[in-house]
Amino acid sequence: MRLFAILAGLLAASSSLAGSPVAAGYQEAVFSVTNIEAWSDFFSTAGGWEVLHDGDADDAVLAAWDLPLAASAREIVMGNPGTDRGFVRLIQFDGVPQRQIRSNAQSWDIGGFFDVNSRVLSMAEKFADLQGRGWQSVSDPVEFSFGPFVVREWLARGPDGIVIALIERVQPPLEGYPQLRDMGRLFNATQIVTDIEAARDFYEDKLGFQTYLDHSGPSEKAGPNVLGLPYNLTTEIPRHVSILSPDGSNEGSLELLQFDGALGADYSALAVPPNLGILMLRFPVDDMTAFAKHIARQKIEFAMRPAELELPPYGRAEVMAIRGPGGVWLEFFEVIE
């Protein structure tokens, strides 16, 4: 029944979209981790999530990622109960060297994915919970205005350099999360860029994404801020934010963030399998053949050409990959019926 609901959700999302060759926002984020059992326990106990799949990764997937023959991997797919998207796929590699993608990275360092976002009902409770589990951050939770919203946010950093932005909506009231208890489904992912216009061009003009929200400017007053900027510089360093998705919603969306006047390291070259961290996002498409032709027409280089692979819990799927701004690894899949 759960698999049917997932497939039905993918079909409904794809049938409702017009304009982008990508059927819907990202279906799952893939985390490359050193201890898959610990991460599974975290999502189960801290998030209230459930296991949707647990098994060995398809050797053909590893080969498509150009990993050595000696490499193997185990994967666990987890989801927030009552949802059919916003999953996390944990993958632990063996027999291959790895590095952290964003080792000791600052908020303004570019390359790879900076974070994924999950909603919480009570920031105070979840902050205490995760601190007790050893998670840390660049700041304590901060309440601030963001476009038309007021939120409390904490950039929780856990093992393998993975950052999960926990967000509590203050106002207006949150809608569309009736099942929210501990940690909601993943709904957004952030990448830091040096040229937000070029990044917007990639997602809007080449992939047909639509804008959900644009916001620019520094903080209104000096002091605590979720990004860890020095207090005296929060009013001096503007930030530019664009949130985009195939259908213009804040569901499976990508957030582009550019700092003016804060420059850091570039981790783009490390944002490839099997390195540790937020490895990739996976998006559904309706017609892989047509989509691959679209990518070629846009002169986007393939990181992985379309290949038929096992992708549980969805089943057999045709999968391909490209690399976006900041080297982010983006995979696209079509379930083969």
C-alpha positions in Angstrom: 0.0 0.0 0.0 2.8 2.4 0.8 4.6 1.8 -2.5 1.3 2.4 -4.3 0.9 5.7 -2.5 4.4 6.7 -3.5 3.9 5.9 -7.1 0.5 7.6 -7.1 2.1 10.7 -5.7 4.8 10.7 -8.4 2.1 10.4 -11.1 -0.1 13.1 -9.6 2.8 15.5 -9.3 3.9 14.9 -12.9 0.4 15.2 -14.3 -0.2 18.6 -12.7 2.9 20.3 -14.1 3.1 22.5 -17.2 6.2 24.3 -18.4 9.2 22.4 -17.0 10.5 19.2 -18.4 11.1 18.2 -14.7 7.9 16.6 -13.4 8.0 17.9 -9.8 10.3 19.1 -7.0 12.9 16.7 -5.7 11.6 13.4 -4.5 14.5 12.6 -2.3 17.9 13.8 -1.0 20.8 11.3 -0.9 23.1 11.5 2.1 26.5 9.7 1.9 27.3 8.7 5.5 29.9 6.9 7.5 27.5 5.2 9.9 24.2 4.3 8.2 22.7 2.6 11.3 23.3 5.8 13.4 21.6 8.0 10.8 18.7 5.6 10.4 18.2 5.7 14.2 18.4 9.5 14.2 15.6 9.9 11.6 13.6 7.2 13.4 13.9 8.5 17.0 14.4 12.3 16.5 12.2 12.6 13.4 9.6 9.9 13.8 10.4 8.7 10.3 10.0 5.1 9.0 12.1 2.8 6.8 10.8 2.4 3.3 13.7 0.3 1.9 16.9 -1.3 3.4 19.3 -3.3 1.2 22.4 -3.3 -0.9 22.7 -0.6 -3.6 22.4 -1.8 -7.2 26.0 -2.5 -8.5 24.8 -0.9 -11.7 24.2 2.4 -9.9 27.8 2.4 -8.5 29.1 1.6 -12.0 27.0 4.5 -13.4 28.7 6.7 -10.9 32.1 5.5 -12.3 33.1 4.0 -8.9 35.7 1.2 -8.9 34.7 -2.4 -9.1 35.7 -3.0 -5.5 33.1 -0.5 -4.3 29.9 -1.6 -2.6 27.2 0.2 -0.7 24.2 -0.3 1.5 21.3 2.1 1.4 18.3 2.9 3.6 15.4 5.0 2.3 13.4 6.8 5.0 10.2 8.9 4.9 8.0 10.9 7.2 4.8 8.9 7.8 1.8 10.1 5.8 3.9 11.6 3.0 4.9 10.3 -0.5 7.9 12.6 -1.1 10.7 14.5 0.7 12.5 11.3 1.5 16.1 10.8 2.5 18.2 8.0 1.0 21.1 7.1 3.3 24.0 5.4 1.6 27.1 3.9 3.1 30.0 3.1 0.8 32.7 0.5 1.3 35.9 -0.2 -0.6 36.4 3.3 -1.9 38.1 6.4 -0.5 35.9 9.3 0.6 36.2 12.9 1.7 33.6 15.2 3.2 32.1 17.4 0.5 31.8 20.5 2.8 34.3 19.8 5.5 34.2 22.5 8.2 32.4 24.8 5.8 31.1 28.2 6.7 27.7 29.4 5.6 29.2 31.5 2.8 31.4 28.8 1.3 30.2 27.6 -2.1 30.0 24.2 -3.6 27.7 21.3 -3.1 24.5 21.5 -1.1 24.6 23.7 2.0 21.5 22.2 3.7 18.2 20.5 3.4 15.1 21.9 5.2 12.6 20.2 7.5 9.8 21.7 9.5 9.2 21.3 13.2 6.3 22.2 15.4 8.4 23.4 18.4 11.9 24.7 17.8 12.6 24.9 21.6 11.9 21.1 22.0 13.8 20.0 18.9 16.7 22.3 19.7 17.1 20.7 23.1 16.6 17.2 21.6 19.3 17.6 18.9 21.8 19.3 21.3 21.4 16.3 23.5 22.4 14.1 20.6 25.5 16.1 19.9 24.3 18.3 17.0 25.7 21.8 16.9 25.5 25.0 14.7 26.9 28.4 14.0 24.2 30.0 16.1 21.3 29.3 18.4 17.8 29.3 16.8 16.9 32.7 15.5 13.5 34.2 14.8 13.4 36.5 11.7 11.2 37.8 8.8 11.7 36.2 5.4 9.7 37.7 2.6 6.0 37.4 3.8 6.9 34.8 6.6 8.1 34.9 10.2 10.1 31.8 11.1 12.3 30.4 13.8 15.3 28.6 12.2 18.3 26.6 13.4 21.0 25.2 11.0 21.7 22.0 12.8 25.0 20.4 11.8 25.4 16.6 12.4 27.8 13.9 11.4 29.5 13.8 7.9 29.1 17.6 7.6 25.4 17.4 6.9 23.3 20.4 7.8 19.5 20.2 8.3 17.8 23.5 8.6 15.0 23.1 11.1 12.2 25.6 10.6 9.2 26.5 12.7 6.6 28.7 11.1 5.5 31.5 13.3 3.2 33.3 10.9 1.2 33.0 8.8 -0.1 29.6 10.1 1.5 26.6 8.3 -0.7 24.7 6.0 -0.2 21.3 4.2 1.5 19.5 7.1 -1.3 17.7 9.0 1.0 14.8 9.9 3.8 17.0 11.3 5.0 15.8 14.7 8.7 15.6 15.2 10.4 16.5 11.9 8.5 17.0 8.7 9.4 15.8 5.2 12.3 17.5 3.4 10.8 20.3 1.4 13.7 22.6 0.3 17.5 22.5 -0.2 20.0 25.4 -0.2 23.1 26.0 -2.2 25.5 28.9 -1.9 26.4 30.7 -5.1 28.7 33.5 -6.2 26.5 34.6 -9.2 22.8 34.2 -8.4 21.7 35.5 -11.8 23.7 32.8 -13.6 22.4 30.2 -11.2 18.8 31.4 -11.8 19.4 31.2 -15.6 20.4 27.6 -15.2 17.3 26.6 -13.3 14.8 28.9 -14.9 15.9 29.1 -18.6 17.5 25.7 -18.9 15.4 23.5 -16.6 12.2 25.5 -16.7 11.9 26.1 -12.9 9.6 28.8 -11.7 10.3 31.3 -8.9 8.5 30.8 -5.5 10.2 33.7 -3.7 12.9 36.3 -4.2 14.3 38.3 -1.2 17.3 40.6 -1.0 19.0 42.8 1.6 20.9 42.8 4.8 19.5 42.3 8.3 17.5 45.2 9.6 19.6 45.3 12.8 22.9 44.0 14.0 23.0 40.9 16.2 22.2 37.2 16.2 21.6 35.7 12.8 21.0 32.1 11.6 23.9 32.2 9.2 26.6 32.9 11.7 27.7 36.2 10.4 29.6 38.5 12.9 27.0 40.5 14.7 28.4 43.8 13.6 28.3 42.8 9.9 24.7 41.6 9.6 23.5 45.0 8.4 26.6 45.4 6.1 26.4 42.2 4.1 23.3 41.9 1.9 22.0 38.4 1.1 20.2 37.5 -2.1 17.8 34.6 -2.0 15.8 32.9 -4.8 13.7 29.8 -4.2 12.7 27.9 -7.3 11.0 24.6 -8.2 9.5 23.1 -11.4 6.0 24.2 -10.4 6.9 27.4 -8.5 6.0 25.9 -5.1 8.0 25.6 -1.9 7.8 21.8 -2.2 11.0 20.0 -3.3 12.4 23.4 -4.1 16.0 24.7 -4.5 17.1 27.8 -2.7 19.9 29.9 -4.1 21.8 32.1 -1.6 24.4 34.7 -2.5 26.4 36.8 0.0 27.7 40.2 -1.0 31.0 40.9 0.8 31.6 37.5 2.3 33.8 35.1 0.3 34.9 31.7 1.3 36.1 28.3 0.1 34.9 26.5 -3.0 33.9 22.8 -2.4 32.4 22.3 -5.9 35.0 19.7 -7.0 34.1 17.4 -4.1 30.4 17.3 -4.7 30.5 13.9 -6.4 29.9 10.3 -5.4 31.0 8.7 -3.1 32.0 11.7 -1.0 30.4 12.3 2.3 27.5 14.7 3.0 24.4 15.8 1.1 25.4 14.0 -2.1 22.5 14.8 -4.5 18.9 15.5 -5.1 16.7 13.2 -7.2 13.8 14.7 -9.3 11.1 12.7 -11.2 10.6 13.3 -14.9 7.8 12.1 -17.2 9.8 11.2 -20.3 13.5 10.5 -19.9 14.2 10.2 -23.6 12.7 13.7 -24.2 14.4 15.1 -21.1 17.8 13.8 -22.2 17.3 15.4 -25.6 16.3 18.7 -23.9 19.5 18.6 -21.7 21.6 18.0 -24.9 19.9 20.9 -26.7 20.7 23.2 -23.7 24.4 22.1 -24.0 24.4 20.9 -20.4 27.0 18.2 -19.8 25.9 14.8 -18.6 27.4 13.6 -15.3 25.7 10.3 -16.0 23.9 9.4 -19.2 20.5 7.7 -19.0 20.7 4.2 -17.6 18.2 1.6 -16.5 18.8 0.9 -12.8 17.1 -0.5 -9.7 15.9 2.4 -7.6 13.9 1.0 -4.7 11.3 1.6 -3.3 10.1 3.0 -6.7 11.3 -0.1 -8.7 13.1 -0.2 -12.1 13.8 3.3 -13.3 15.7 5.2 -16.0 18.2 7.5 -14.3 20.5 10.3 -15.5 22.5 13.0 -13.8 23.9 16.5 -14.5 25.9 18.9 -12.4 24.4 22.3 -11.7 25.9 25.6 -10.3 28.4 25.0 -7.6 29.0 21.5 -8.8 25.8 20.2 -7.3 24.9 16.7 -8.4 21.3 16.5 -9.8 19.7 13.2 -10.7 16.5 12.7 -12.6 14.5 9.4 -12.9 11.5 8.0 -14.6 9.9 4.9 -13.2 9.6 2.1 -15.8 6.1 0.6 -15.7 
